[in-house]
Amino acid sequence: MSATIPPDPPSDLPSTLGELRASGWESTPVHEELRRNAAARIAGGLGLVEGVLGFDDTVLPQLENALLAGHDIILLGERGQAKTRLVRSLTSLLDEWLPVVAGSEIRDDPYFPVSRHARDLVVEEGDATPLSWVHRDLRFSEKLATPDTSIADLIGEVDPIKIAEGRYLSDELTLHYGLVPRSNRGIFAINELPDLAERIQVGLLNVLEERDVQIRGFTVRLPLDVVLVATANPEDYTNRGRIITPLKDRFGAQIRTHYPEDTETELAIVHQEARPPISAPGGPRVEIPDFMAEIVAELSQLARQSPHVNQRSGVSVRLSISNYETLAANAVRRSLRLREPDAVPRISDLASLIASTQGKIEIEALEEGREERILQGLLSASVLSVFRRRCPTEQLGPIVNAFDEARVVHAGDDLPASAYAEILAQVPALEGPVLALAGGETPGAVASAAEFILEGLHLTKRLNKEAAGAKATYRGRG
C-alpha cells in the first residue's frame, strides 16, 4: 500500500462550529463509523478492503464480523501474510473527512472537546470556534513494538520547552501527547505486540481502558475514541506469553491470517505486487511466460510444506515477489549482454533464484553446503510440478525417441535465443510441443519453452542431463 498525499478539503465544508451545527453533521464514535461503512460495503456487494487476495472465504468474513460487532482486533500470522496491508486498508472504511477543532493535537471533536486547548477555545469562541478537516488517510497511526518503546512514545511526556516558556508543571498544556492520544478519533495499530515491554503494555491498557493518562504523577482524564488493531506472530503470542492478560482481554476478535492456499492465488499476488520488469528506451522487451511465473509461485508453495524449511519462521509471499523480479532481471541481463531485443526467462535462469531465496527462508541444515542443495531440490520439484500440469508426458514420446538415436542438445544461460531454432531443426519432434507452449514463434519464447520441456523430460527420468552452473547438456538414457 503506497503512501499518498491526502487531497485538500473541499471549500464548501463548514469552517466554524456554528456552521457545522447548521449543516446537521452528527458526531459518531470510530467503532460505529467503521461498522456503518462496513455494513454499507457488504450490503452493496463490495469487497471490505482492496488489494488483499486469498482471504475472501477465510479471514475477511471474520474481519467483517469483528467490525460489525465493534471490536478491537488482533491479527495473528507469520511474516508476509498481509497483516499490515490489511490493517492499513481499514482507513478506507472511515468517512472521507472529519471535522476537528483547529489547532488540536489530538483531533478534538468540536461537539465533545477533550484537550484543554480545545475546551478553552470552544468556551471562548462558541459557535465561532474555527474548524479544520482531516482526511481519513491521516486518521491512522502505526507503531512497531520494540523493547525500547517508552510510555512517552505511546502516551506522552511533559514538554520541557513549555515549562521553560513559563507554564506550571500542573498545567495540562505542558504535555506533549504520544501516538495513542494523537490517534484520537482514528485507528491505532501496533505491530508485533508481544515485543512491547509489559510495563508499557500496562500503560497502554490504562489509557485505552481507564481513559486517564498518568505522566510523572500528573493525571489527565482523556476519554479517547480509538480503534485498536494489533498484529503478532502466533509463536510469540501463544508460547512466549508476553502479552499481559488484561490487554489480551481488550481484543474482541482474534483473527488468524494465512499464506496463499494455492499457486494461482500466490501468482495473482505476485502480479499485483512485483515491480515492473526493467525497461529502458531501446532496451529489451521483457516477457515472462506463464509457466515460468508459475514455477516461482510453486517454489514458495513447496517451501511451506518442506521438512527442511523452518515453518515457524514462515515463508513470506515476499519470497515469490523477489524471485519473480530476480528471474526477470537475469533474463534482462542476458539480453543486454547478447544484444537481443527480447528478454524471456528460461529454466537456466532459475539458478539466479538461489541468491534471492537464501535470505528469505531458514533452512534447517547442519552440514556445510547442504542449504544450497536443498534449495536446488525445491527448484527442481517446482519445475516438475508445473511440467506435469502443463505437459502430458504421453504426448512427448517422439521427443524421447529422437534422443534415443544418440542425439545431444546443449542449453544454457549463455546461449542466444536464436540457437534454439537450430535445436528445433535438429530435433523436429520438439517443434510442435515447443510452439504450442510458447504461444508463438518469437525466439525468446521458443527458447524458454524448449528448455522447459527438456528439463521436464529430465526430471521425469526420460532424458539424462549433465549440468555445470547454468549450462546443461541433454541426451538420451539409452
C-alpha positions in Angstrom: 0.0 0.0 0.0 1.9 3.0 -1.2 1.8 6.3 0.6 -0.4 9.0 -0.9 -0.7 12.7 -0.3 -4.2 13.4 1.1 -6.2 15.9 -1.0 -7.1 19.4 0.2 -10.6 19.5 1.8 -13.4 20.9 -0.3 -14.0 24.6 0.1 -17.7 24.2 0.9 -17.1 22.3 4.2 -18.2 24.2 7.4 -15.4 26.3 8.8 -16.8 27.1 12.2 -18.6 25.2 15.0 -21.8 27.2 14.2 -21.7 26.3 10.5 -21.1 22.6 11.5 -24.2 22.6 13.7 -26.3 24.2 11.0 -25.1 21.6 8.4 -26.7 18.8 10.5 -23.4 16.9 10.9 -23.5 14.4 13.7 -20.6 13.1 15.8 -20.1 9.3 15.5 -17.7 7.1 17.5 -15.0 5.5 15.4 -16.2 1.9 16.0 -19.7 3.0 14.9 -18.3 4.8 11.9 -16.4 1.6 10.8 -19.5 -0.5 11.5 -21.8 1.7 9.4 -19.4 1.9 6.4 -18.6 -1.8 6.5 -22.3 -2.7 6.6 -22.8 -0.4 3.5 -19.9 -2.2 1.7 -21.3 -5.6 2.5 -24.9 -4.7 1.6 -23.6 -3.3 -1.7 -21.8 -6.5 -2.6 -18.4 -4.7 -2.5 -15.2 -6.1 -1.0 -14.4 -5.0 2.5 -10.9 -3.9 1.6 -9.0 -3.7 -1.7 -5.7 -5.2 -2.7 -5.8 -8.2 -0.3 -6.0 -11.5 -2.1 -6.8 -15.1 -0.9 -8.7 -14.2 2.2 -12.3 -14.0 0.8 -13.5 -17.2 2.4 -11.3 -17.2 5.5 -10.0 -14.0 7.0 -12.4 -11.4 5.6 -15.6 -12.9 6.9 -14.1 -12.9 10.4 -12.9 -9.3 9.9 -16.4 -8.3 8.8 -17.9 -9.9 12.0 -15.4 -8.0 14.2 -16.1 -4.6 12.6 -19.9 -5.2 12.7 -19.5 -6.1 16.4 -17.5 -3.0 17.1 -14.5 -5.0 18.4 -10.8 -4.2 18.7 -8.8 -6.7 16.7 -5.6 -8.7 16.9 -4.3 -10.4 13.7 -2.1 -13.5 14.3 0.1 -14.7 11.5 3.6 -15.3 10.3 5.6 -12.8 8.3 4.4 -11.9 4.9 0.7 -12.7 5.4 -0.6 -9.2 4.5 -1.4 -8.3 8.2 -0.1 -4.8 7.9 -1.7 -4.3 4.5 -5.0 -5.5 6.0 -4.7 -3.1 8.9 -3.8 -0.1 6.7 -6.7 -0.9 4.4 -9.2 -0.2 7.2 -8.8 3.5 6.7 -11.0 3.1 3.5 -13.9 2.3 5.9 -13.6 5.7 7.6 -15.6 8.8 6.4 -13.6 10.8 4.0 -13.5 14.0 6.0 -13.6 14.6 9.8 -14.1 18.0 11.5 -11.7 18.8 14.3 -11.1 21.9 16.5 -8.5 23.9 14.7 -5.0 23.6 16.3 -5.9 20.5 18.3 -3.1 18.0 18.7 -5.5 15.1 19.3 -8.2 15.8 16.7 -10.8 17.0 19.3 -14.4 16.5 18.4 -15.9 20.0 18.1 -19.0 18.8 19.9 -17.1 17.0 22.7 -13.6 18.5 23.1 -11.2 16.6 25.3 -7.9 18.5 25.5 -7.5 21.7 27.5 -6.7 23.7 24.3 -9.9 22.7 22.6 -12.1 23.0 25.7 -10.8 26.5 26.3 -11.2 27.5 22.7 -14.8 26.3 22.5 -15.7 28.2 25.7 -14.1 31.4 24.4 -15.3 31.3 20.8 -18.6 29.5 21.0 -20.1 29.0 17.5 -17.2 31.0 16.0 -14.7 28.2 17.0 -12.6 27.6 13.9 -12.5 24.1 12.5 -10.1 22.0 10.4 -10.9 19.0 8.3 -8.8 15.8 8.4 -8.8 13.3 5.6 -9.3 9.6 6.5 -5.8 8.7 5.4 -4.4 10.8 8.2 -6.6 9.1 10.9 -4.3 6.1 11.1 -1.3 5.8 13.3 1.1 2.8 13.4 3.9 1.8 15.8 6.2 -1.2 15.5 6.5 -2.5 19.1 10.2 -2.8 20.2 11.6 -3.5 23.7 12.8 0.2 23.9 9.4 1.7 23.2 8.6 4.1 26.0 5.5 5.5 27.7 6.5 8.8 26.2 6.3 7.3 22.7 2.8 5.9 23.2 1.1 8.2 25.7 3.2 11.4 26.1 5.6 13.3 28.2 6.0 16.7 29.9 7.5 19.1 27.4 10.5 20.9 29.0 10.3 23.6 26.4 6.7 24.5 27.5 8.0 24.6 31.1 10.8 26.9 30.1 8.2 29.2 28.5 6.7 29.7 31.9 3.9 27.2 32.2 3.4 25.4 35.5 4.1 21.6 35.8 0.5 21.2 36.9 -0.8 22.8 33.7 -2.2 20.2 31.3 -0.9 22.3 28.4 2.7 21.3 29.3 2.0 17.8 27.9 3.4 16.6 24.6 1.0 13.9 23.5 2.2 10.5 22.3 0.9 8.3 19.5 -2.2 7.0 21.2 -3.8 10.4 22.1 -2.8 11.7 18.7 -4.7 8.7 17.2 -7.9 10.0 18.8 -11.0 9.5 16.6 -9.0 7.2 14.4 -7.2 3.8 14.2 -4.1 3.0 16.2 -2.2 0.0 15.0 0.7 -1.7 16.9 2.7 -4.3 15.1 4.4 -7.2 16.8 2.6 -6.5 20.1 4.4 -9.3 22.1 7.7 -7.3 21.8 6.2 -4.4 23.8 7.6 -4.4 27.4 5.0 -5.5 29.9 5.2 -2.2 31.9 4.4 -0.3 28.7 1.5 -2.7 28.0 0.1 -1.7 31.4 0.3 2.0 30.4 -1.3 1.3 27.1 -4.1 -0.6 28.8 -4.6 2.3 31.2 -5.2 4.9 28.5 -7.4 2.6 26.5 -9.5 1.1 29.3 -9.4 3.6 32.2 -9.3 6.6 29.9 -6.8 8.5 32.0 -3.2 9.4 31.5 -0.6 9.4 34.3 2.7 11.0 33.4 5.3 11.7 36.2 2.4 11.8 38.7 0.4 14.2 36.5 -3.1 12.8 35.9 -5.3 13.8 33.0 -8.7 12.3 32.0 -8.7 11.6 28.3 -11.8 9.8 27.1 -10.2 8.9 23.8 -12.1 7.4 20.9 -9.7 4.9 19.4 -10.0 1.6 17.5 -7.1 -0.6 18.5 -5.7 -3.1 16.0 -2.6 -5.2 16.7 -0.6 -7.8 14.9 1.5 -10.6 16.3 3.3 -13.8 15.3 1.4 -16.7 16.7 4.6 -18.3 18.0 5.3 -15.2 20.1 1.7 -14.7 21.1 1.0 -18.2 22.4 4.3 -19.5 23.5 6.3 -16.6 25.0 3.2 -15.3 26.8 4.4 -11.7 26.7 1.0 -10.0 26.3 -0.4 -9.2 29.7 -3.8 -10.9 30.3 -5.9 -7.7 30.7 -4.6 -6.4 27.4 -5.4 -9.7 25.7 -8.9 -9.4 27.1 -9.2 -6.0 25.4 -9.4 -7.5 22.0 -12.8 -8.7 21.0 -11.6 -10.6 17.9 -8.5 -12.7 17.3 -8.2 -13.5 13.6 -5.6 -15.9 12.2 -4.2 -15.0 8.8 -2.5 -17.5 6.4 -0.4 -17.8 3.3 -1.9 -18.2 -0.1 -3.5 -21.7 -0.2 -2.8 -22.4 -3.9 -0.4 -21.4 -6.7 -3.0 -19.4 -8.5 -3.5 -17.0 -5.6 0.2 -16.8 -4.9 0.7 -15.8 -8.6 -2.1 -13.2 -8.5 -0.4 -11.6 -5.5 3.0 -11.6 -7.4 1.5 -9.9 -10.4 -0.1 -7.3 -8.2 2.9 -6.5 -6.1 6.1 -7.2 -8.2 7.9 -4.2 -9.6 7.5 -3.9 -13.4 10.4 -5.5 -15.3 13.3 -3.3 -16.1 12.8 -1.3 -19.2 14.6 1.5 -21.0 14.4 3.2 -24.3 15.9 0.9 -26.9 16.4 -1.9 -24.2 15.0 -5.4 -24.4 11.2 -6.1 -24.1 10.5 -8.3 -21.1 8.1 -11.2 -21.4 7.7 -13.7 -18.6 6.0 -16.9 -19.8 3.1 -18.1 -17.6 4.8 -21.4 -16.9 8.0 -19.7 -15.6 6.0 -17.4 -13.3 4.1 -20.4 -12.1 7.4 -22.1 -11.2 8.2 -19.1 -9.0 4.9 -19.4 -7.1 5.2 -23.1 -6.9 8.6 -22.8 -5.2 7.1 -20.9 -2.3 4.2 -23.3 -2.0 6.6 -26.3 -1.8 8.9 -24.5 0.6 5.9 -24.1 3.0 5.5 -27.9 3.0 9.2 -28.8 3.2 10.5 -30.5 6.4 13.9 -28.9 5.6 12.4 -25.3 6.0 11.7 -23.8 9.4 8.0 -23.4 9.2 7.8 -21.4 12.5 9.8 -18.7 10.7 7.4 -18.9 7.8 7.9 -18.5 4.0 6.7 -15.0 3.1 4.9 -14.1 -0.1 7.8 -11.6 -0.5 9.8 -14.7 -1.5 7.7 -15.1 -4.6 7.7 -11.4 -5.4 11.5 -11.2 -5.0 12.1 -14.3 -7.1 9.8 -13.1 -9.8 11.8 -9.8 -10.0 15.1 -11.6 -10.0 14.0 -14.0 -12.7 13.1 -11.1 -14.9 16.4 -9.3 -14.1 18.5 -12.2 -15.0 16.8 -12.5 -18.4 17.3 -8.8 -19.0 21.0 -9.1 -18.1 21.4 -11.9 -20.6 19.6 -9.9 -23.3 21.7 -6.9 -22.7 24.9 -8.9 -23.0 23.8 -10.7 -26.1 22.1 -7.6 -27.6 18.8 -9.4 -28.0 15.5 -7.4 -28.5 13.5 -9.7 -26.1 14.2 -10.8 -22.5 12.4 -14.1 -21.8 13.3 -16.1 -18.7 14.3 -19.8 -19.1 15.0 -22.7 -16.9 18.6 -21.8 -16.9 17.7 -18.5 -15.3 16.4 -20.4 -12.2 19.9 -20.7 -10.8 19.8 -16.9 -10.1 16.9 -17.5 -7.6 19.2 -19.2 -5.1 20.6 -15.8 -4.1 17.1 -14.2 -3.7 15.8 -17.2 -1.8 18.5 -17.8 0.8 17.9 -14.7 2.8 14.1 -15.2 3.0 13.8 -18.7 4.3 15.5 -20.5 7.2 16.9 -23.9 6.1 17.3 -26.5 8.9 20.6 -27.8 7.6 23.6 -28.8 9.7 26.4 -29.6 7.3 28.2 -27.0 5.1 26.7 -26.7 1.6 23.5 -28.6 2.3 21.4 -25.4 2.2 22.1 -24.8 -1.5 21.4 -28.5 -2.3 18.0 -28.2 -0.5 17.1 -25.1 -2.4 18.1 -26.7 -5.7 15.9 -29.6 -4.9 13.0 -27.3 -4.2 13.5 -25.6 -7.5 13.6 -28.9 -9.4 10.4 -30.1 -7.6 8.7 -26.8 -8.6 9.7 -27.3 -12.3 8.5 -30.9 -12.2 5.1 -30.0 -10.6 4.4 -27.3 -13.2 5.6 -29.6 -16.1 3.3 -32.3 -15.1 0.3 -29.9 -15.0 1.2 -28.3 -18.4 2.8 -31.1 -20.5 1.2 -34.5 -20.5 4.3 -36.8 -20.9 2.4 -39.3 -23.1 2.4 -36.6 -25.9 6.2 -36.2 -25.7 7.2 -39.7 -26.6 8.5 -38.8 -30.1 11.0 -36.3 -28.5 12.3 -39.1 -26.2 12.6 -41.4 -29.2 14.6 -38.8 -31.1 17.1 -38.6 -28.2 17.4 -42.4 -28.2 19.2 -42.0 -31.5 22.3 -40.6 -29.8 21.0 -37.0 -30.1 22.7 -34.4 -27.8 21.3 -30.9 -27.1 23.1 -28.1 -25.4 21.2 -25.4 -23.5 22.1 -22.7 -21.0 22.1 -19.1 -19.9 24.9 -18.2 -22.3 23.1 -19.3 -25.5 21.4 -16.7 -27.6 17.7 -17.3 -28.2 18.4 -17.9 -31.9 20.3 -21.0 -31.1 17.1 -22.8 -30.0 15.7 -22.5 -33.6 18.6 -24.7 -34.6 17.8 -27.2 -31.8 14.2 -27.5 -33.2 15.7 -28.1 -36.6 17.9 -30.9 -35.2 15.0 -32.4 -33.2 11.9 -31.9 -35.3 9.8 -33.7 -32.7 10.4 -30.8 -30.4 8.8 -28.2 -32.7 5.1 -28.9 -32.2 5.1 -29.1 -28.3 7.5 -26.1 -28.1 5.5 -23.8 -30.3 2.3 -24.8 -28.6 3.7 -24.0 -25.2 5.4 -20.8 -26.4 2.2 -19.5 -28.0 4.2 -18.1 -30.9 7.5 -18.2 -32.8 9.4 -15.4 -31.2 13.0 -16.6 -30.5 12.8 -15.8 -26.8 9.5 -17.6 -26.2 10.7 -20.6 -28.2 14.0 -20.8 -26.2 12.1 -20.7 -22.9 9.6 -23.4 -23.9 12.3 -25.6 -25.3 14.3 -25.5 -22.1 11.2 -26.1 -20.0 10.3 -29.3 -22.0 13.8 -30.6 -22.0 14.1 -30.1 -18.2 10.7 -31.6 -17.6 11.7 -34.8 -19.5 14.9 -35.0 -17.5 13.0 -34.6 -14.2 10.6 -37.3 -15.2 13.6 -39.5 -15.9 13.2 -39.7 -19.6 16.3 -37.8 -20.5 19.8 -37.6 -19.0 21.3 -34.2 -18.1 24.8 -33.0 -17.4 24.9 -29.6 -15.7 27.6 -27.1 -15.0 26.2 -24.0 -13.4 23.6 -22.5 -15.8 24.8 -24.7 -18.7 23.3 -28.1 -19.5 23.6 -31.0 -21.9 20.6 -33.2 -22.5 20.9 -36.7 -24.0 19.0 -39.9 -24.2 19.0 -42.5 -21.4 19.9 -45.4 -23.7 
